Amino acid sequence: MDSFEINKIIASILLTALIIIGIGKIVDILFYVEKPKLSAYKVEGIDQSSSGQQTSVKTEKAVEAVDIKTLLAMGDLAHGEKVFKKCTACHMIAADGKNKIGPNLWGVIGRTAGAIDDYNYSKAMKAYAKEWTFEEMNSYLIKPQAYIKGTKMAFAGLRKEKDRASVILYMNSKSSSPKPLP
Ligand code: HEC
């Protein structure tokens, strides 16, 4: 083997190395992905930068949000009448109203749950038998079947606070003795 051939071998080894390194670089350039600054799966409600103390302040606010006085202040009668249209498929709300799929709701605020004599309530509603206060009504209307398990009221619920507040005010007005607002 003369020196010329050794040179050729060394040159080809170097060339191969260069090509391999070069391909690596090109691949890096072609497939470069910028890393996002924030993680993509941010969990709502969890402030990533907050300390435990801040979290507890938030929980207090959530409790405040269901304060019945504040809630009812969000409602208005006219809106409540509109929202109640969702209920009229099953309920009347008149002094001389009849039971339909659901019981007549005249004077229901302040009434005991399951108290209409000629209406065939579910066992769950009969057993519940609490007074329909503003608070109870609010909790019930969020998701009736979750609040009174076994109720036969097939209604998903009113998610919006304003809708619940308004319909509660409306129901309270449909009574011979409306309850004073808190
Ligand atoms: C698909 C029919 C249906 C709809 C819609 C419906 N309800 Fe009812 N509701 C019922 C039935 C049935 C009952 C009786 C529940 C039981 O006995 O478990 C009931 C019971 C109630 C009661 C308890 C009454 C009592 O005498 O204790 C209240 C309050 C009530 N509904 C309010 C509402 C309101 C407010 C809406 C509209 C936002 C509504 N419901 C929509 C069927 C319905």
Boltz pocket constraint, residues with backbone or C-beta under 6 A from the ligand:
constraints:
  - pocket:
      binder: B
      contacts: [[A, 83], [A, 84], [A, 86], [A, 87], [A, 88], [A, 89], [A, 90], [A, 91], [A, 101], [A, 102], [A, 103], [A, 104], [A, 105], [A, 108], [A, 112], [A, 113], [A, 114], [A, 115], [A, 116], [A, 120], [A, 121], [A, 122], [A, 123], [A, 124], [A, 125], [A, 126], [A, 132], [A, 141], [A, 150], [A, 151], [A, 152], [A, 153], [A, 154], [A, 155], [A, 158], [A, 167]]
      max_distance: 6.0
